[in-house]
Amino acid sequence: MPANLLQAAEPRQNVSFIKDFDDLWHNLAKRYCFFREKKTDWNAVRTLYRPQAMAARSRNELANILGRVLAELYDAHTYLRQDPDHPLGSSYFDSQRSPYFDLWVEPKEGSLALVTSVREGSAAADAGILPGDVITAVDGRPIGELAAYLMPRCLAKPDPEALAFTLNLAVSGRRQQPRTVIVRPGIGNERQVDVPLKEPVQRPDFEIRQLAEGFGCIVIRSFADEAIVAQFDAALLAFRDTPGLIIDVRENGGGDTAVARPIMGRFITERKPYARMSRREGDGLSTTWTEMVDARGPFTYTAPIVILTSRWSASMAEGFPMGMRGLGRATIVGTPMMRVGAAVFDTLLKQSQIRYQYSAEPVYDVEGRPRWLLEPDVLVSGDEDTMAAGIASLRGSIAKIAL
């Protein structure tokens, strides 16, 4: 057979792409911390996706494949990172958005999607989608069909958590695209809801305001900027004599312990534990170690504190309320949070320069309970007024002190 026919029969392989695939696969095999909780067959992942990586013809194709690999772990904290020079972001499955975008859904009647929370100020909220609605189709595809397409392919056995994750992936729609959603309300007929693109509302990472009855309110939308610590100190000075304080992390996607920890330090008088952590060690996890927080500041705020949470409180915005409760200094009021339960490692693949992050170090409260199972002390449903519930909780705490 002529050489040119041989070349046509077997496409040229990009060795650098294979190296990146193997590096990612081996790294997670060694360091990903939730294999015990997942039903993913990681060897089957390699068997299915390595030939696809071998056949990839571009960096974009490789990124799409690696996104699918990471999605096999159905973990909202494990995904491709945004790369400003190559705007792949966390897009995969033909640019499917990552969950949880603006809707939080739970499985209903097999594979329908029951809306339990809608992100405040989102296009979905503007379009009138409400908690209690059932989504039956997205962009012309029945939700069950779309979920089946997006479902992990390498599960050793079915997992309800994989279905829940995939339904949230499905209702998030495609990146840079509007959505058409078929909604069945609790009362009434099915309707079509057009959800347009909407630029995110740019709000400051830090805000304060005075509430009725003299309560202070501090809104923290990110723990990523160390400047937040100085802003918090100034706000606490202004609220020093208030009878109670609300800290709102409902729109906080997380950040750094180096920001959250000194804030916690303003509410204690001595060094205390606020969390426990672990990491992969062989096929299991290491013995947990204790994370501590030091008392800090010119004074200690001692009045009751409520922390408001939502489904979009993620990562450090879950660790902060958990830590404050562990310190005995706060009541958590709101919905359950995003349930991302580990510190993440950020990794750059050397050949393609694709960046990804993955869950690496599980986090537990001071009594050893996993962060991903954290529940509020006062549970608020998705259609209730969380701020009102927080104020009522503060009143109750103050009344107990007065007895």
N, C-alpha and C positions, 0 to 999 in steps of 0.2 A: 504494500500500500504506500502511495506517495507520502512524503513527510508532511506536505501541506494538508492532506486529509486527516492525518493523525492529529495535527494541531487543531483542526476544526472539530474533531470528535471529542477532545478533552480541553475545555477552556483553561486558560492560564490561571493559576492560583496566586492569590496575593498572600505571600507568606507572612507579611506583617499583620494582616487581619487575623490569620489563624493564631499567631502569637498572642494578640490582644484577647481573643476569645479564650484561649487556654489560660492566660494570666487571670482573667476575671473568674473563670470557672474554678480554678484551683484556689484562688484567694477566698472566694466565698465558701468553698468546701472546707477550708481550714478555719475561717474566722466568722462566718455568719452565725448568729447566736440563737436563732429560733427554729432550727431544723426539727427539734423535738416537738414543737407546737404545730409545725406544718406537716402536710401530707405529701409534700413534694418529693418525688424520686429524683434526686440530683444527678444520678448517673444517667437516667433516661433523658434529662435535660441536655446533657452533653451529646448523647447519641442523636437526638433530634436536631439540635441547632448547630452543632459543629460543621456538618456538611453545608448548611446554609451560609455560615460565616465564610467557609472556604470558597463558596461560589459568589460572594458579594463582589460587586464591581465598583463600588464607591464607598466613601466614608459614610454617606447618608444611609446606604443600604445596610452597612455594618451596624450603624446606630439603631436602625429599626430592629435588627435581629437581636442586638444586645438588650434593647428595651423589652422585647418579648421574653428573653431569658430571665431578666429581673422580675418581670410580672409573674413568672411561674411561682414566685414566693409570696404573691398576693399580700404585700407588705407596703403600706403607704409611706414608709420611711426608707424604702429601698428603690432607687430609680436613677435614671440618667440625670445629670446636673445640667443646668443651663450653661451654654457656652456662648458668650457674646460674639465671638468671631464666626461661629458656626451655629446659627440659631436652631439647634435641634431640641434643646431643652429636654424635657422629660417626655417628648412625643414618641409614640410608637403605635403599633396597630393602625397604620395609615393616619398618623397624627391625632390619635385619640388623646384627649386630655387626661391627666392623672386625677384620680379621686383624691380628696373630696373637694370638688370645685365650688359649687354653690348649692347643691342639694345633698342631703343625707337621707338615704333610703334603706329600708329593711325588706327582706323577702316577704312576699305575701301571695298566698294561693299558688304555690309552686314557684314560678319565676317572675311574677309581677313585682313591682317596686312600690312599696308604701313610703310616702314622704313623711319623715318624722322631724325634719328640721330644714329650714331655708335660710341661707346666709343673708344677714341683714344688708340692705343696700345693693344686692346683686340684681342682675338682669332677670333672674328667675323670680325673685321677690317682686320686682317691678311688674312682671308679667302676670302676677296674681296667683302663682302656685303656692299652695298652703300646706302646712302639716295636716295629715289625714287624707290628702289626695293620693290616688293610685296612678302611677305612670304605666301605661300599657304599650306605648310605642315611642320611638325616638327616630326622627328623620325618616319616617316611612317604614321603619322596620319594627316588627313586634319585639317587645323588650326581651322576651324569652329567646327569640332567634338571635338577637344581637348579643345577649349574654352568652349564648352557646358559642358564638364566634370568638368572643373575647376570653372565654374560660381557659385557665391553665390546661395545657395538654399533658402534663407529666405528673399527675396526681397518682399516688399509689392506691388511694381509695378516695371516695367522695368526702368533701369537707364543707359543711354549711358556711364556714368562714370564707372559703373561696368563692362561693356563690354570692355572699353578701358583698364582698369586695368587688366582684365582677359587675354586679348590678349597679354599684356606685360608679364604676368605670363607665358603664354604658350610658347612664343618665348625664354624665359630665359632657358628652358631646365631643366634637372634634375641634382641635386648636384652630383659632382664627376663623371659625365658622359659626354662624348663627345656628340655632336649633329649632326644630318643630317637634313639639311634644304633645302626645295624646294623653289627656288627663281625665281620669274618672273621679269626680269629687265624692265625698261621703254622701251627699244628698244632691241629686240632679243627674243630668245626662252627661255622657262623655263629650269633651270639647277639645278642639285643637288650640294649643297655646304656642304662639311664636315667641321665641326667646332670642332677641337680637344680641349682637355683640355690644359690649359696654366697657368703656375704659374704666379701670378700677378708680374708685374715688380716693384721691390722695389725702389721707388724713395724717396728722402728726403722730409720731410714735408715742408721744407723751402729752397728756392733757390733765388738768385738774378743774374741779368745780365744787362749789358748796351746795349741799343738798338741804332739803327741809329738815327741821329739827336740829340743825347745826352739824350734821354729819359731813365729813369730808369724803370726796370721791376722787380717786386717782386712776386714770385710764392708761394702761401700758399696752401698746400694740406690738411691741417687739422687745426682745431681750438681746438684740444683736449689737447695739451701740453702747459703748462704755459711758458715753455722755448721759445716758439715762440715769446712772447712779447719782450724779451731781444734781440732776433735775429732781430726782426723787427726794434727795436730802433737803432741797429747798422747799419742796411741797410739804414734806413732813414738818418742817419748822413752822410753816404757815398753819398747819392743821394740828399743831402740838396740843392744844387744849380742847379739841373736839371730843364729844362723848363717844364717838365711834367712827370707824373708817371703812370705806368700801374700796377695794382694789379690783378693777375690772380688766380681765385678760381674755374677754370673749372673742376678740379679733386678733389675738396674738399667735403668730405662727411659730414662735420659739426663739431660739438664740443661744446665748452662751451662759454657762454656769457662772463665769466671771462677772456677769452683770447681775444675775438673779441672787447670787449668794450674798453680796454685801447689802442688798436691799433687805433680805431676810435678817441680816445681822442687826438691823435697827429695832427689832422687836424682842430681843432677848438680852439678858444681863450677863450671861456666861456662855462659854463655848459649848455647843450641843450638836448631837448628830441630827441630820435631816433626811438622810437617804442611805441606801445600801446599793452596791453594784457588783457586777460579776463580768466575766468574759469567757470566750471559748477556751477550753483546755482539753485537747484531744477530742474525743467524741462527745464530751459533756461540757459542763461549765465549771469554772474555778470556784473556790470558796469565796463567798461574798466579802467585800470590805466595806467599811463605813465611811461615808462622806460627812464632813463636819462643817459647821458654820461658826464664825467668830462674832461675838458681840461687837458692835461698832457704833460710833457716833458720839456727839456731845450729850445726847440724852436717849432714853429708851421710851418708845411709844408703848403705853400699857393698856389703853382702852381696847374694847372689843373690835375685832376685824372680821369682815366678810370678804371673800374672794368670789367674784362672779365668773362663771365658766360657760362655754358653749361647745358645740361639736367642732368648732374651728380653733379652739384652744389646743395647741399642738406642741409636742416635744417639751422644751423648757417651760412652756406655758401650762404644761401638765405637772412637770416636776416642781414648779414654784408653789402652786396650791397644795400639792402633796407634802412638800417640805414644810410649809407653814403650818399645816395641820399636825405634822409630826412633831414640830416644835411646841405644840399646844397653843398656838397663837392665832388660829383662824378657823372659821367655819366656811366650808365650800358650798356655794349656792349656785345652781344652774343645771344644765344638762350634762350627761356624760361627755367626756372630751374626745379627742380624735383617737385615743388609744394607740399611740405609737410609743412603744414601751422600752426603747433602748437609746443610749447614746450612739451616734453614727460615726463611721470613719469615711473620709472623703478620699477617693483614689483616682489618679490619672493614668489612663492607659498610654504607654509611652509611644507606641507606633502611630496610632490614630489620633492621639490627643483628645480622646473622648473621656469625659469625667463622669464618675458615678459615685453614689453614696450607698451605704448599707448599714443595717442594724448590727451593732457589734458588741455593745455592753449593756445587758439588761439592767433596768433600774427597778428598785423595790423601795417601799416605804420603810420606816425605822423598825417596823415589826416584821419585815420580810415579805409583805404582800406585793405582788407585781404591779407596777405602775399601769400596765395596760388593762388592769381590772379595776382601776380607781373609779369610785362612784362619789358624787357629791353628797354632803351631809343632808342638804335640803334639795331634793330632786324637783326640777321644774320641767314641765312638758314644753315641747317646741312652740306652742301657741300661747304660752303664759308670759307675763311680764316679769322678767328675771330681776330687774332693778327693784321693783316693788317687793318681790320676795326677799331680796337682800336687805332692804330697809326693815322689813318685818322681822327678819332674823336678828338684825342689830338691836331692835327694840326689845326682843325677847332676851337677848344676852344681857342688856343693861338692866332689865327688870330683875333678872336672877341675881345680879350683883347687889342690887338694892335691897334684897330680902335679908 
